[in-house]
Amino acid sequence: MYKVKNLETNQIENWSIEQILYEINRDHSPEFTEYNEKDWEEGWKEWCEGQYYSLITTKNNENNN
């Protein structure tokens, strides 16, 4: 899981990679090439970071849950 801060509520949330990819890839035109598990960090920085969310952890800590 990844720790993501919701900038509207200031709450820390636990997100899966699937949730992150959904947030990055939603609301784009059909011509948009979706980000995947290999390039999601680039997409996060471009479309999400600092707007509504902030990524607290930058690497997957699934084994530490």
Secondary structure, 3 states (H helix, E strand, C coil): CEEEEECCCCEEEEECHHHHHHHHHCCCCCCCCCCCCCCHHHHHHHHCECCCEEECCCCCCHHHC
